[in-house]
């Protein structure tokens, strides 16, 4: 069985380690710690989903990165789940205005995170199947 590929964009080492350990049971995980390498990874590899922290210490903030990739035709359909410790409604509103697909706040329950990821990946697979048939 081929695992779906997820790009985890997170600058906190402990969170990176946890997400890789937790998610690698079901998915192929690529880690990215900064906006500096983000665009290069997205352009050179095929990801089924991006899990993105909106506050990155190095490089561009997560929302700016989302806006960039969503403006590129080739990448605009990659689902982006924002995983953030920002809990204010303005943060959520700003995130959706940059075309993220889902906003989750840290800490997030493991089952909710897994369900959210699977929902996007499954709907993307169903869309590919539909497009192949038609």
N, C-alpha and C positions, 0 to 999 in steps of 0.2 A: 504494500500500500504506500502510495506517495503522500508524504506529509505536506500540508500547506505551509508556505513560508511567511513568517512574520518578522518584520523589522521592529525591534524595540529600541526606541530613542529615549534614553534615560541617562542622566549624568551622575546619579547616586549609585555608587558601587554596590551597596547592600541591596538596593532595589533591583539592580541589574541581575545580581546573582540569584535572588529569589525568583524573579520572573523567568529567567532562563531555566532554572531547576524545575519550577512549577509547570511552565508551558512546554518544555521540550519533551514531555511525555506524549503529547499529541501533535506538536508542530515542530517544524524546523525553525530555529530561532537564530537571528542575526542581531548582534548588539551594536548599537551606535551611541556614543556618549556625547556627541556634539553636533551642532548644526554645520560645522565645517566639513565633516565627512558625509553628512546625510544625503545631500543631492547626488554625490558621486555614487553612493550605494544604490540609491533608487534608480539612477540611470543605468547602472551596470548589472543589476540583478533584477529578477522578477519577484515581486512580493505580492502575496494575496491580501495582506493587511498590514497597516502600520499602527503600532501602539506607541503613543507619543506623549511625553511630558511637555507641558507648555513653558516651563521655566528651566531653561538650560543655561548653565554658567558660561559656556564657551560658544561663540558663534551666534547665530540667529535664534531668537525665541521660537518656540514650537509653533505658535500661530502663524508667524511669518513664513516658516517652512511649509506649513500646510497650504497657505495661500499660494506659494510658489508652485508646488506640485499640482495643485488643483487647477492652475492656470495653463498647465501643459497637457495638451490633448491626450498624449500617450499614457499619462499617469492619473488623469482626473477621476478615473473610476476605481482607484485603489481606496478601499475604505480606510478611514483614519479614525481611530478611537483615541480620544484625549484622556489621559490619566493624570490627574493633577491634584495637588494639595490645595489649590485655590477653590474656595467654596462659595464665593460671593456670586450673586446672580449676574452682576456685570461681567465677571470672568466667563461664566457660562454663555452669556449672550454674545460676547466678543468671539468666543470660540466657534459658535454656530455661524456667526457672520463670516468667518473665514472658511466656511464649508467643511468643518469637521463633521463626521457622521454620527458620533456619539461622544458624550462628555461623562466621564466617571470620576468621582472624587476619591482620593486616597484618605484613609485606607479603604479599599474595596474588598468585599467578600470574594473569596476565590471562586465560588460557584457563580456569582454574578459576572465576574470577569470572563470566566470560561464560557458561560452561556452567551454573553455579548459577542465574543470573538466568533464562536461557532455560528451564531445567527448570521453574521455578515458573510462569513466564508461559505456557508451553505447556500445563502441567497445568491451569492456570486456564482457558485457552481451550477445552481439551477438556471441562472441567466445564460451561462455559457452553453448548457445543454439545450435550452430553448433556441438560442441563436444557431446552434449547429443543426438542429432539426429543420428549422425554417429557412 
